């Protein structure tokens, strides 16, 4: 790696910020990383293009509460349409994090690595070889693994209980859980060593916060169910419940140290 002066790059002399650029001589596995990105994106697109995905997302996450919060500088939706394309990135990520899925950070990675291992072993071996000595790749994998370990399968199932249709809930939850397990295993294999040894601090931190957060999540789910039953009636009770939900949402984001 080498330090490059950003202003010198533009032909500007004087002091300036410096950025790290990879040495051109390094044989980084760009083709392998592009293959992983393509495979992972295909898997991710299959999920969000499911004909009833919006229904699942709208019921198993508190997106309807997030949309009513006052935490953003802009509205959650660009035009107000109930589509993914109209939803801004922050409420999209925030709502998944609130229900402890975190899928925006990892869904599809396990599938991509598994398919590479089976069909493109040479490219997979290149990624494995560079997983701990290419700083960019290692940083990316560590961030993905952090989100995988912060996902909470018990709470994911609990929020999924808000999905009214049993068939829809079972199909998509099973799909997501399968990919969660696969991604944890594949990323751990790529980084090497036991996850419990490599990520001791993070795992201890997750365990330390688990019980208080579970109490908040259970309250969240209960109040979400109650509020959704009466929200269209515009009653004083609905407003009181919404305010409680907003407080709980803030508490969960503080406890998980994550928004969007």
PAGUTI-622057 format. One line per 3 residues: number of its first residue (from 1); for each residue y, z, x of N, C-alpha, C. Coordinates in nm, 3 decimals. Last residue first. Layout:
// PAGUTI-622057
NUM) Y/Z/X/Y/Z/X/Y/Z/X; ...
This chain:
// PAGUTI-622057
260) 0.318/1.108/-2.914/0.280/0.967/-2.913/0.356/0.894/-2.808; 0.219/1.404/-2.829/0.274/1.344/-2.950/0.231/1.197/-2.954; 0.081/1.699/-2.687/0.075/1.554/-2.704/0.141/1.513/-2.835
257) -0.019/1.953/-2.654/0.078/1.901/-2.557/0.082/1.749/-2.564; -0.162/2.085/-2.839/-0.233/1.978/-2.767/-0.148/1.920/-2.655; 0.036/2.262/-2.926/-0.091/2.313/-2.874/-0.169/2.209/-2.795
254) 0.238/2.091/-3.016/0.265/2.185/-2.908/0.138/2.235/-2.843; 0.103/1.962/-3.218/0.151/1.881/-3.106/0.187/1.970/-2.987; 0.059/2.183/-3.385/-0.054/2.114/-3.323/-0.009/2.030/-3.204
251) 0.322/2.245/-3.462/0.243/2.344/-3.389/0.125/2.279/-3.319; 0.392/2.016/-3.604/0.466/2.052/-3.484/0.386/2.150/-3.399; 0.210/2.041/-3.816/0.206/1.924/-3.729/0.277/1.951/-3.597
248) 0.301/2.274/-3.935/0.169/2.274/-3.872/0.156/2.157/-3.776; 0.548/2.178/-4.032/0.544/2.290/-3.937/0.411/2.293/-3.861; 0.458/1.984/-4.207/0.543/1.945/-4.095/0.546/2.054/-3.988
245) 0.322/2.140/-4.394/0.249/2.042/-4.314/0.329/1.999/-4.191; 0.533/2.278/-4.508/0.428/2.353/-4.435/0.351/2.259/-4.343; 0.663/2.064/-4.630/0.732/2.141/-4.525/0.633/2.223/-4.442
242) 0.468/1.994/-4.818/0.507/1.899/-4.713/0.576/1.972/-4.598; 0.467/2.219/-4.984/0.348/2.185/-4.906/0.381/2.090/-4.792; 0.724/2.195/-5.094/0.688/2.315/-5.017/0.567/2.286/-4.927
239) 0.696/1.954/-5.231/0.795/1.965/-5.124/0.764/2.085/-5.033; 0.506/2.023/-5.422/0.475/1.918/-5.325/0.569/1.926/-5.205; 0.649/2.214/-5.568/0.529/2.255/-5.496/0.491/2.153/-5.388
236) 0.841/2.060/-5.690/0.884/2.156/-5.589/0.765/2.201/-5.504; 0.715/1.720/-5.720/0.743/1.855/-5.768/0.790/1.943/-5.653; 0.633/1.452/-5.715/0.768/1.492/-5.673/0.807/1.630/-5.726
233) 0.391/1.341/-5.760/0.455/1.405/-5.875/0.595/1.455/-5.844; 0.266/1.250/-5.537/0.335/1.151/-5.620/0.412/1.213/-5.736; 0.135/1.478/-5.431/0.256/1.425/-5.366/0.334/1.327/-5.453
230) -0.100/1.600/-5.513/0.019/1.616/-5.599/0.145/1.547/-5.545; -0.301/1.548/-5.335/-0.336/1.553/-5.476/-0.213/1.553/-5.566; -0.184/1.578/-5.091/-0.213/1.441/-5.135/-0.252/1.436/-5.283
227) -0.177/1.859/-5.070/-0.053/1.783/-5.085/-0.079/1.642/-5.140; -0.448/1.930/-5.037/-0.371/1.981/-5.150/-0.248/1.895/-5.177; -0.511/1.793/-4.796/-0.587/1.767/-4.920/-0.506/1.811/-5.042
224) -0.329/1.915/-4.622/-0.324/1.770/-4.645/-0.394/1.735/-4.776; -0.419/2.178/-4.625/-0.288/2.147/-4.685/-0.271/1.998/-4.710; -0.668/2.144/-4.493/-0.661/2.204/-4.626/-0.530/2.167/-4.697
221) -0.587/2.038/-4.248/-0.676/1.961/-4.336/-0.668/2.013/-4.479; -0.431/2.251/-4.148/-0.376/2.117/-4.163/-0.455/2.036/-4.264; -0.614/2.457/-4.123/-0.500/2.473/-4.216/-0.442/2.336/-4.249
218) -0.771/2.338/-3.924/-0.831/2.370/-4.055/-0.723/2.390/-4.161; -0.585/2.324/-3.714/-0.641/2.201/-3.772/-0.702/2.226/-3.910; -0.539/2.597/-3.659/-0.429/2.510/-3.706/-0.484/2.385/-3.773
215) -0.795/2.669/-3.572/-0.735/2.739/-3.687/-0.624/2.653/-3.747; -0.819/2.505/-3.349/-0.910/2.484/-3.462/-0.857/2.552/-3.589; -0.629/2.619/-3.179/-0.605/2.486/-3.236/-0.696/2.459/-3.355
212) -0.752/2.865/-3.112/-0.624/2.863/-3.185/-0.595/2.727/-3.250; -0.994/2.750/-2.985/-0.999/2.834/-3.105/-0.866/2.839/-3.181; -0.894/2.585/-2.758/-0.977/2.533/-2.869/-0.969/2.620/-2.995
209) -0.768/2.657/-2.530/-0.683/2.629/-2.647/-0.763/2.597/-2.773; -0.974/2.688/-2.349/-0.883/2.801/-2.372/-0.802/2.781/-2.500; -1.089/2.434/-2.339/-1.165/2.546/-2.397/-1.074/2.663/-2.432
206) -0.884/2.297/-2.205/-0.926/2.255/-2.339/-0.999/2.369/-2.410; -0.885/2.431/-1.959/-0.765/2.433/-2.043/-0.797/2.397/-2.187; -1.137/2.367/-1.862/-1.105/2.507/-1.888/-0.984/2.519/-1.980
203) -1.100/2.091/-1.835/-1.201/2.141/-1.927/-1.175/2.288/-1.961; -0.898/2.081/-1.636/-0.874/2.026/-1.770/-0.972/2.085/-1.871; -1.033/2.203/-1.417/-0.908/2.258/-1.470/-0.881/2.211/-1.612
200) -1.261/2.033/-1.374/-1.274/2.176/-1.406/-1.150/2.232/-1.474; -1.338/1.767/-1.331/-1.228/1.798/-1.422/-1.230/1.945/-1.466; -1.556/1.760/-1.150/-1.433/1.685/-1.121/-1.315/1.733/-1.203
197) -1.749/1.916/-1.281/-1.701/1.954/-1.147/-1.567/1.888/-1.116; -1.794/1.791/-1.520/-1.764/1.935/-1.523/-1.709/1.982/-1.389; -1.872/1.534/-1.440/-1.741/1.553/-1.503/-1.700/1.700/-1.498
194) -2.026/1.486/-1.126/-2.032/1.546/-1.258/-1.891/1.571/-1.314; -1.993/1.162/-0.960/-2.000/1.308/-0.968/-2.005/1.357/-1.111; -1.788/0.879/-1.056/-1.887/0.947/-0.973/-1.881/1.098/-0.985
191) -1.645/0.691/-1.196/-1.572/0.781/-1.107/-1.666/0.857/-1.013; -1.853/0.566/-1.338/-1.766/0.487/-1.252/-1.693/0.575/-1.151; -1.962/0.776/-1.485/-2.045/0.703/-1.389/-1.960/0.626/-1.289
188) -1.744/0.841/-1.648/-1.796/0.940/-1.552/-1.881/0.872/-1.445; -1.728/0.611/-1.802/-1.616/0.645/-1.714/-1.661/0.745/-1.608; -1.976/0.629/-1.941/-1.945/0.515/-1.855/-1.832/0.546/-1.756
185) -1.961/0.872/-2.087/-2.065/0.849/-1.989/-2.031/0.739/-1.891; -1.736/0.828/-2.250/-1.741/0.944/-2.161/-1.843/0.921/-2.050; -1.820/0.597/-2.390/-1.706/0.591/-2.299/-1.704/0.708/-2.201
182) -2.033/0.690/-2.547/-2.056/0.585/-2.448/-1.943/0.581/-2.344; -1.902/0.877/-2.711/-2.011/0.920/-2.622/-2.033/0.818/-2.511; -1.721/0.701/-2.842/-1.674/0.818/-2.767/-1.779/0.862/-2.665
179) -1.891/0.523/-2.972/-1.808/0.473/-2.863/-1.750/0.587/-2.779; -2.003/0.697/-3.159/-2.090/0.627/-3.065/-2.009/0.578/-2.945; -1.776/0.766/-3.305/-1.848/0.869/-3.229/-1.940/0.806/-3.124
176) -1.712/0.519/-3.423/-1.619/0.583/-3.330/-1.689/0.687/-3.243; -1.938/0.472/-3.586/-1.895/0.374/-3.487/-1.809/0.440/-3.380; -1.929/0.696/-3.753/-2.045/0.674/-3.668/-2.012/0.578/-3.554
173) -1.686/0.645/-3.884/-1.699/0.765/-3.801/-1.817/0.749/-3.705; -1.746/0.408/-4.023/-1.646/0.406/-3.916/-1.656/0.529/-3.826; -1.965/0.490/-4.196/-1.970/0.371/-4.112/-1.873/0.380/-3.994
170) -1.880/0.724/-4.329/-2.000/0.726/-4.245/-2.004/0.608/-4.148; -1.651/0.631/-4.470/-1.643/0.740/-4.373/-1.761/0.736/-4.276; -1.762/0.432/-4.635/-1.659/0.398/-4.538/-1.652/0.505/-4.428
167) -1.939/0.589/-4.787/-1.990/0.477/-4.707/-1.890/0.438/-4.598; -1.769/0.777/-4.916/-1.873/0.820/-4.823/-1.920/0.708/-4.732; -1.429/0.779/-4.963/-1.547/0.696/-4.979/-1.652/0.731/-4.873
164) -1.226/0.956/-4.875/-1.293/0.975/-5.004/-1.423/0.897/-5.019; -1.159/1.136/-4.595/-1.185/1.000/-4.642/-1.273/1.008/-4.766; -1.165/1.394/-4.512/-1.058/1.358/-4.604/-1.074/1.215/-4.659
161) -1.353/1.408/-4.319/-1.393/1.456/-4.451/-1.287/1.425/-4.556; -1.223/1.345/-4.088/-1.291/1.235/-4.158/-1.337/1.278/-4.297; -1.151/1.596/-4.003/-1.047/1.509/-4.059/-1.108/1.392/-4.135
158) -1.407/1.675/-3.913/-1.338/1.751/-4.018/-1.228/1.668/-4.082; -1.467/1.496/-3.710/-1.550/1.497/-3.832/-1.479/1.569/-3.946; -1.268/1.575/-3.534/-1.274/1.436/-3.579/-1.354/1.428/-3.709
155) -1.342/1.836/-3.480/-1.223/1.813/-3.562/-1.216/1.668/-3.611; -1.573/1.782/-3.327/-1.582/1.868/-3.446/-1.463/1.844/-3.538; -1.476/1.619/-3.113/-1.570/1.566/-3.214/-1.579/1.649/-3.341
152) -1.177/1.580/-2.984/-1.258/1.693/-3.032/-1.350/1.645/-3.144; -1.030/1.465/-2.681/-1.080/1.436/-2.815/-1.175/1.549/-2.855; -1.001/1.537/-2.421/-0.914/1.605/-2.517/-0.950/1.571/-2.661
149) -1.172/1.364/-2.296/-1.206/1.507/-2.294/-1.119/1.588/-2.389; -1.035/1.123/-2.338/-1.171/1.140/-2.389/-1.207/1.287/-2.398; -0.800/1.168/-2.196/-0.794/1.153/-2.341/-0.931/1.166/-2.407
146) -0.909/1.178/-1.937/-0.833/1.292/-1.990/-0.827/1.286/-2.142; -1.013/0.920/-1.909/-1.104/1.034/-1.916/-1.035/1.158/-1.972; -0.773/0.774/-1.894/-0.868/0.748/-2.003/-0.960/0.868/-2.020
143) -0.670/0.883/-1.657/-0.596/0.897/-1.782/-0.686/0.873/-1.903; -0.867/0.802/-1.475/-0.841/0.945/-1.495/-0.767/0.968/-1.626; -0.839/0.523/-1.489/-0.964/0.586/-1.532/-0.947/0.736/-1.559
140) -0.579/0.492/-1.383/-0.611/0.445/-1.517/-0.736/0.515/-1.571; -0.613/0.595/-1.124/-0.517/0.657/-1.216/-0.550/0.619/-1.360; -0.799/0.411/-1.022/-0.836/0.552/-1.035/-0.743/0.623/-1.134
137) -0.645/0.175/-1.026/-0.767/0.184/-1.106/-0.807/0.330/-1.127; -0.438/0.245/-0.845/-0.408/0.205/-0.982/-0.529/0.223/-1.072; -0.574/0.301/-0.604/-0.500/0.406/-0.673/-0.471/0.371/-0.819
134) -0.884/0.244/-0.508/-0.770/0.167/-0.559/-0.692/0.261/-0.649; -1.083/0.427/-0.458/-0.994/0.393/-0.347/-0.882/0.296/-0.385; -1.246/0.474/-0.674/-1.185/0.591/-0.610/-1.096/0.557/-0.491
131) -1.330/0.223/-0.763/-1.285/0.324/-0.860/-1.212/0.441/-0.797; -1.437/0.021/-0.611/-1.293/0.049/-0.594/-1.242/0.163/-0.683; -1.705/0.013/-0.686/-1.671/0.026/-0.544/-1.526/0.070/-0.525
128) -1.684/-0.034/-0.958/-1.741/0.092/-0.911/-1.704/0.118/-0.765; -1.581/-0.295/-0.957/-1.504/-0.184/-1.015/-1.554/-0.050/-0.963; -1.797/-0.426/-0.836/-1.665/-0.428/-0.772/-1.578/-0.315/-0.825
125) -1.998/-0.388/-1.022/-2.011/-0.324/-0.891/-1.879/-0.322/-0.816; -1.900/-0.557/-1.224/-1.910/-0.413/-1.248/-1.919/-0.339/-1.114; -1.934/-0.804/-1.104/-1.799/-0.757/-1.135/-1.798/-0.606/-1.158
122) -2.213/-0.805/-1.089/-2.134/-0.819/-0.966/-1.991/-0.769/-0.989; -2.301/-0.786/-1.358/-2.324/-0.676/-1.264/-2.241/-0.684/-1.136; -2.248/-0.880/-1.633/-2.167/-0.917/-1.515/-2.180/-0.809/-1.408
119) -2.424/-0.777/-1.823/-2.407/-0.922/-1.813/-2.330/-0.968/-1.689; -2.441/-0.494/-1.785/-2.556/-0.573/-1.827/-2.543/-0.722/-1.794; -2.190/-0.411/-1.704/-2.306/-0.364/-1.629/-2.428/-0.451/-1.659
116) -2.034/-0.518/-1.908/-2.019/-0.567/-1.771/-2.141/-0.532/-1.687; -2.122/-0.359/-2.121/-2.149/-0.504/-2.124/-2.134/-0.563/-1.985; -2.022/-0.110/-2.035/-2.165/-0.129/-2.059/-2.203/-0.277/-2.057
113) -1.747/-0.152/-2.026/-1.819/-0.120/-1.903/-1.969/-0.143/-1.919; -1.696/-0.201/-2.302/-1.662/-0.300/-2.199/-1.739/-0.278/-2.070; -1.778/0.043/-2.419/-1.845/-0.082/-2.454/-1.821/-0.186/-2.345
110) -1.586/0.215/-2.304/-1.729/0.235/-2.280/-1.810/0.110/-2.308; -1.349/0.103/-2.409/-1.372/0.107/-2.265/-1.520/0.123/-2.234; -1.321/0.133/-2.683/-1.358/0.001/-2.630/-1.392/0.001/-2.483
107) -1.075/0.379/-2.687/-1.174/0.306/-2.767/-1.196/0.165/-2.710; -0.876/0.517/-2.540/-1.008/0.496/-2.482/-1.102/0.403/-2.560; -0.629/0.552/-2.660/-0.635/0.562/-2.514/-0.771/0.524/-2.456
104) -0.655/0.550/-2.931/-0.566/0.449/-2.873/-0.574/0.447/-2.721; -0.805/0.771/-3.007/-0.875/0.644/-2.981/-0.786/0.538/-2.917; -0.766/1.041/-3.055/-0.708/0.984/-2.933/-0.761/0.842/-2.904
101) -0.862/1.233/-3.243/-0.941/1.114/-3.208/-0.896/1.056/-3.073; -0.719/1.447/-3.349/-0.799/1.467/-3.228/-0.895/1.352/-3.197; -0.527/1.423/-3.530/-0.662/1.445/-3.583/-0.766/1.444/-3.472
98) -0.312/1.381/-3.357/-0.311/1.497/-3.446/-0.450/1.527/-3.501; -0.372/1.134/-3.243/-0.379/1.255/-3.160/-0.384/1.381/-3.245; -0.320/0.966/-3.458/-0.456/0.975/-3.405/-0.474/1.099/-3.319
95) -0.043/1.009/-3.483/-0.132/1.045/-3.594/-0.277/1.054/-3.549; 0.057/0.911/-3.235/0.075/1.052/-3.273/-0.025/1.093/-3.382; 0.008/0.635/-3.244/-0.061/0.719/-3.145/-0.059/0.866/-3.188
92) 0.175/0.570/-3.467/0.037/0.523/-3.459/-0.044/0.612/-3.364; 0.428/0.670/-3.402/0.352/0.731/-3.512/0.205/0.690/-3.513; 0.469/0.489/-3.169/0.467/0.635/-3.158/0.395/0.701/-3.276
89) 0.464/0.215/-3.257/0.363/0.267/-3.165/0.355/0.420/-3.167; 0.516/0.145/-3.611/0.560/0.157/-3.472/0.455/0.230/-3.389; 0.372/-0.083/-3.837/0.379/0.055/-3.790/0.420/0.059/-3.644
86) 0.330/-0.344/-3.900/0.462/-0.289/-3.932/0.481/-0.148/-3.878; 0.068/-0.389/-3.835/0.170/-0.465/-3.763/0.309/-0.407/-3.785; -0.067/-0.238/-4.021/-0.063/-0.192/-3.883/0.047/-0.262/-3.805
83) 0.114/-0.193/-4.333/0.027/-0.270/-4.244/0.035/-0.212/-4.104; 0.285/-0.150/-4.568/0.171/-0.066/-4.532/0.071/-0.149/-4.451; 0.634/-0.198/-4.489/0.506/-0.251/-4.536/0.392/-0.162/-4.488
80) 0.869/-0.115/-4.379/0.816/-0.035/-4.488/0.684/-0.084/-4.543; 0.962/-0.233/-4.154/1.015/-0.284/-4.281/0.966/-0.203/-4.401; 0.871/-0.057/-3.948/0.983/-0.148/-3.925/1.047/-0.196/-4.056
77) 0.801/0.293/-3.974/0.767/0.153/-4.001/0.891/0.065/-3.991; 0.927/0.525/-3.895/0.790/0.500/-3.848/0.749/0.355/-3.868; 1.274/0.476/-3.788/1.169/0.496/-3.890/1.031/0.462/-3.835
74) 1.385/0.630/-3.478/1.376/0.517/-3.571/1.269/0.545/-3.676; 1.364/0.853/-3.331/1.498/0.796/-3.341/1.503/0.680/-3.440; 1.155/1.117/-3.473/1.180/0.990/-3.404/1.322/0.942/-3.421
71) 1.119/1.343/-3.624/1.109/1.357/-3.479/1.143/1.228/-3.404; 1.096/1.417/-3.888/1.229/1.381/-3.838/1.231/1.382/-3.685; 0.832/1.293/-4.104/0.889/1.385/-4.006/1.022/1.332/-3.955
68) 0.707/1.112/-4.261/0.813/1.191/-4.324/0.878/1.291/-4.228; 0.509/1.009/-4.103/0.613/0.917/-4.150/0.731/0.991/-4.214; 0.342/1.229/-4.080/0.420/1.186/-3.963/0.534/1.095/-4.005
65) 0.222/1.220/-4.332/0.311/1.332/-4.297/0.400/1.294/-4.180; 0.076/0.988/-4.313/0.171/0.999/-4.423/0.267/1.116/-4.402; -0.094/1.040/-4.098/0.012/0.941/-4.081/0.117/0.952/-4.191
62) -0.297/1.228/-4.036/-0.181/1.269/-4.114/-0.064/1.170/-4.100; -0.615/1.059/-4.085/-0.506/1.105/-3.999/-0.389/1.147/-4.088; -0.783/0.976/-4.282/-0.838/1.069/-4.184/-0.735/1.115/-4.081
59) -0.633/0.799/-4.445/-0.688/0.922/-4.503/-0.735/1.023/-4.398; -0.551/0.584/-4.294/-0.453/0.651/-4.379/-0.502/0.785/-4.431; -0.793/0.499/-4.174/-0.683/0.553/-4.093/-0.586/0.635/-4.177
56) -0.930/0.398/-4.403/-0.985/0.508/-4.323/-0.874/0.577/-4.244; -0.754/0.196/-4.483/-0.791/0.302/-4.577/-0.843/0.424/-4.500; -0.754/0.031/-4.262/-0.629/0.096/-4.303/-0.658/0.213/-4.396
53) -1.021/-0.069/-4.264/-0.977/0.021/-4.158/-0.850/0.098/-4.199; -1.154/-0.244/-4.422/-1.108/-0.120/-4.485/-1.056/-0.018/-4.382; -1.219/-0.465/-4.260/-1.145/-0.487/-4.385/-1.093/-0.360/-4.453
50) -1.145/-0.423/-3.919/-1.239/-0.392/-4.027/-1.163/-0.400/-4.159; -0.967/-0.445/-3.719/-0.971/-0.557/-3.813/-1.079/-0.539/-3.920; -1.008/-0.227/-3.560/-0.886/-0.227/-3.641/-0.880/-0.345/-3.740
47) -1.264/-0.299/-3.444/-1.242/-0.177/-3.522/-1.123/-0.191/-3.615; -1.220/-0.538/-3.312/-1.324/-0.532/-3.417/-1.304/-0.410/-3.506; -1.033/-0.457/-3.124/-0.990/-0.545/-3.234/-1.093/-0.546/-3.347
44) -1.200/-0.314/-2.953/-1.090/-0.245/-3.022/-1.044/-0.327/-3.143; -1.360/-0.521/-2.852/-1.422/-0.411/-2.927/-1.317/-0.337/-3.010; -1.164/-0.674/-2.723/-1.244/-0.734/-2.830/-1.307/-0.625/-2.918
41) -1.077/-0.492/-2.529/-0.985/-0.535/-2.635/-1.061/-0.596/-2.752; -1.304/-0.482/-2.366/-1.259/-0.361/-2.436/-1.166/-0.396/-2.552; -1.315/-0.746/-2.267/-1.426/-0.692/-2.345/-1.383/-0.570/-2.428
38) -1.066/-0.758/-2.130/-1.099/-0.853/-2.236/-1.210/-0.799/-2.327; -1.084/-0.551/-1.941/-0.976/-0.549/-2.041/-1.010/-0.640/-2.159; -1.301/-0.639/-1.787/-1.310/-0.513/-1.861/-1.206/-0.509/-1.972
35) -1.187/-0.873/-1.680/-1.308/-0.882/-1.762/-1.323/-0.757/-1.848; -0.983/-0.763/-1.529/-0.948/-0.851/-1.640/-1.066/-0.867/-1.735; -1.134/-0.630/-1.339/-1.049/-0.552/-1.429/-1.009/-0.635/-1.550
32) -1.251/-0.850/-1.212/-1.335/-0.750/-1.278/-1.255/-0.668/-1.378; -1.026/-0.975/-1.105/-1.111/-1.048/-1.201/-1.198/-0.950/-1.280; -0.933/-0.779/-0.927/-0.852/-0.818/-1.042/-0.934/-0.889/-1.148
29) -1.025/-0.582/-0.715/-1.107/-0.656/-0.813/-1.031/-0.692/-0.940; -0.852/-0.641/-0.404/-0.871/-0.563/-0.525/-0.943/-0.646/-0.631; -0.841/-0.669/-0.106/-0.925/-0.747/-0.197/-0.954/-0.665/-0.322
26) -0.530/-0.675/0.058/-0.636/-0.598/-0.005/-0.712/-0.684/-0.107; -0.315/-0.830/0.131/-0.439/-0.851/0.204/-0.558/-0.779/0.137; -0.100/-0.741/-0.010/-0.161/-0.866/-0.056/-0.296/-0.890/0.012
23) -0.085/-0.404/-0.099/-0.086/-0.502/0.010/-0.159/-0.627/-0.037; 0.086/-0.317/-0.400/-0.040/-0.332/-0.326/-0.024/-0.432/-0.213; 0.385/-0.124/-0.387/0.322/-0.252/-0.418/0.192/-0.263/-0.340
20) 0.588/0.126/-0.510/0.466/0.098/-0.437/0.409/-0.036/-0.484; 0.946/0.131/-0.469/0.828/0.117/-0.552/0.707/0.086/-0.465; 1.252/0.309/-0.445/1.140/0.240/-0.382/1.021/0.239/-0.476
17) 1.598/0.271/-0.519/1.467/0.328/-0.546/1.360/0.244/-0.476; 1.831/0.238/-0.240/1.783/0.210/-0.376/1.650/0.280/-0.396; 2.099/0.166/-0.018/1.994/0.254/-0.066/1.955/0.220/-0.209
14) 2.155/-0.182/0.096/2.192/-0.046/0.059/2.074/0.035/0.009; 2.156/-0.521/-0.047/2.143/-0.423/0.060/2.172/-0.283/0.008; 1.973/-0.735/-0.248/2.083/-0.639/-0.248/2.062/-0.538/-0.136
11) 1.767/-0.908/-0.304/1.870/-0.954/-0.213/1.988/-0.861/-0.205; 1.572/-0.796/-0.449/1.667/-0.879/-0.524/1.778/-0.933/-0.436; 1.456/-0.645/-0.255/1.378/-0.752/-0.317/1.467/-0.849/-0.392
8) 1.650/-0.460/-0.213/1.629/-0.560/-0.110/1.549/-0.676/-0.164; 1.611/-0.309/-0.441/1.736/-0.386/-0.431/1.725/-0.491/-0.322; 1.360/-0.193/-0.395/1.378/-0.280/-0.511/1.504/-0.364/-0.501
5) 1.179/-0.183/-0.105/1.308/-0.149/-0.159/1.341/-0.245/-0.272; 0.843/-0.086/-0.095/0.936/-0.198/-0.103/1.065/-0.153/-0.169; 0.579/0.041/0.090/0.700/0.072/0.016/0.794/-0.047/0.021
2) 0.233/-0.057/0.042/0.356/-0.052/0.120/0.473/-0.020/0.029; -0.119/0.000/0.085/0.000/0.000/0.000/0.124/0.000/0.088
